[in-house]
Amino acid sequence: MSAQAEIVVSERNEAIELGAWSVRRRLGRGGMGTVYHCYNPLVPDIEAAVKTMDASMSRSVRSRKRFIREAEVLFSLDHPHIVKVRNVHMDHMPPFLEMDFVAGTSLGALMAKGALTKGAATSLAAQMSSAVHYLHSRGVFHRDIKPDNIILAGERSTLVDFGLVSEDHQATLNRPGALFGTLQYVPPEWGGGSRPSGLSWDRYSLGIVIYEAFTGHHAFERPESGSLLENLSVVQDKKRAIPHLDPGPSAPDEVRWLVRALTARDPLHRVVDLESTAARLRMVRREMSASDAQALPVPGSKSPGSGSDTWHSVAELGGRGGAPTAVPETGSFTVEKGASDHPDRSAAQTASHAPGPNPTLVPRHMSAQTLVDLPMEPQEAAPALASEPRRRAPVGVALAVAVAAAVSGLLVASPSGVDEPSSGPTAWPLERVVLPETMLLEVSELLDGKPISRDEQPLVEAGNHTLRFVIGTDCDASDPGPHCHVYDRPFTVGADGTGARRRISLPAFSRRMVQISSSQGAFRVRLDDRPWTDARTEHRFDALLPGVYAVVLQAGECPDQPCLDGCPASCVEEPRTVVVPYEGTEPVVMAARIQAPARPVVAAPQAVSRGLRGLVSVGRFERWLERNTGYGPNGAQGRKQSKRYLIGWDGLKAPSNRPGRVITESSAMVDVSAEVARRFCDGHGGLQPVDAAPQSWPITDNSVPMFEFREGTSGPVVIGSDGAVTVVGSLTAVQPQTGFRCRR
């Protein structure tokens, strides 16, 4: 090896120096390289785990990319139970990674000595659930979670070895036919030339690891003899023949439920909120007594509380031989002629082609027919996670018959039922995928009438529920306007959590054109806060989203900003509201009659304008507010109105003036919404009907409102001083220069 490589090896070809690091000992060797426990010779207390790339693989461009990818992904992760990468050195031969040194013992080595304590196993389940949730939340998938890749120090566990790491948006870094995964921990749907999703894969592997931590033995042993493909077929058939694993009554009920969900045969059933599950398991660990933290019973001995029953994992029939075995990523598997792919074979089919041992924990006196599956069929179209057709390599009939005979010897029929967890979960996190993921409109969600956020996963109990989506800006579910849409999705959650995973497609909407025209000559128009646009007789706003828009029309010599009720005599301004409905595609047409004044009009001052007779005054409204404080600017009902509601008011008192206008108790009450006008008039016979007098009135000065709220046949309307009537688009929107009258 050249001096530039900076890697010194011993006579036995073992590395003793790796760059600036000195080697204490070799920690392990894998398919991609070797991991060493190293220290800094200048400061021996500084330690690291250094992973070198196998010399033969380092010459492969593809392998080097995969090695770099592992370093990049690990460097971006920061979780207390995931090993941390410090640096990568690709300028050495062979290249190597610097990682934090994690002191402890692998779970695989500890299992060889027996089961973990219940406390340690529960802590491991909580910490690994949290770590896997963290990975998946960042689109990273480990694909090789197993006991040998988990280091324990006391009750602290760390996930290591990301050699098979991938991301959901990355193409696989493995070529077809390469070794990928570990035989005993790949999910049952693996095989047939395709690969399961990383999310489903990691969840299944995690479930097996937790099962093994509590039981102290492997869920699925690799046969001692036979080719790799034959062993793969045998082990995969064992997995496909059972609904799920169960560590038995010695484990906490929360752990039993978690293992059953994670190891479900169908990947669509592995729906678990690992983050909230980890929190629950941490609480379970804290509540354990000293006796609960003692060693778990070894399979084959009497379990506490089981009387004379002896619990077994029938996977023990497969033998103890076989270290972790890598699985080909792709391969061709033939289906034995006449064999059934379905796990629920008839007795005749089972006799000729046994489904393999069932590793669900069952007492000797139980019948195999009493095993209960936990279906969690989604009731919405789910992402493509369906398992591949079950295809396997031919296995000798004698082996299948021998396994079937061994299983029948263990499982003797009995009328007793299966020992289920004493108290399984009573509520499940509601997982939902809402499409489209990005909406141009506001979307609020309610579960059974209570608001929830998009990222929240509230717990739902078994029974009937309703998801409600309120789509649109400033929309109230109890009183939506035409620009809003309320979309209800009833659903049912079964006693086993079925239905707690939803996929919802929100209804589509169309952008609309708004056409504004005037028959009285040129004008200019402004939509919300957009710039003014000059128009001769017509103007169009294209591609508007559903919503309520404020429109201001002006004619004559006008200021740059809307002058509201303080316009000069040379300017005529007409504020309007246009509603773009949620449903429909046709243009929205608004006709206006606005004309520039011929000359300024100066009205003689008068105490009370003739046009104010019958209108609700400011003084009456103030006295009403004192009895109905909720409609004040800061009241619960007042805050529901649009932003112009009671503008300038000091609590329940009106301002003394506005631009160009003096406000007294006798002034007409404006700056309210149709809803508030209605509420005020409830005690006075209701709003004045639209066909009541006056039908038009002169605008003698700026104290006379240009518009009034009236009650129409289908709800509130706005009538102008010229007699024009328009429908109110939003009950809570404040209409500028709009007063109101009551029937009495």
Protein Blocks (a to p, Z undefined) as FASTA:
>chain_A
ZZklopacdfkopafbehjbccfbdfbdcfkbccdddddfklmmlccddddddfklmmpm
klmmmmmmmmmmmmmpccfkbccdfbdcfkbccddddddddedddfklmmmnoccdfklm
mmmmmmmmmmmmmmmmnopafklacfklcccehjaccdehjllgccfkbccfbdehiaed
jfklccfkggehiacdfklmmmmmmmmmmmmmmnopafbdcdfbdcfklmmmmmmmmmmm
pgbdcebjkbcfklmmmmmmmmgfblklmcccfklmmmmmmmmmmmpcfklmpccddehi
acehkljaccddfklmnojehcdddddfbdcddddehiafbfbbcfklmmmocgbjafbd
cdfkbcfklpccdddbdfbdcddfbccddddddddfklmmmmmmmmmmmmccdfbdcddd
fbdcfbdcdddddddfbdfbdcdddeehiacdfkbccdddeddddddddedehiafklcc
fkbccddddddddfkopaiaccdddddddddddddddfebccdddehjbccdddfkbccd
ehiaeddddddddedjddfbdekjmccfkbccddddddddfbdjbdcdddddddddfbdc
dddddfbdfklgopacfklmmmmmmmmmmlmmklmklmmpcfkgoghiahjaccfbdehi
acdfklccehiafklmmmmmmmnopaadfkbccfbdcdfbfkbcfbdcdddfkbccdddf
kopacddfblkbccehiacddfZZ
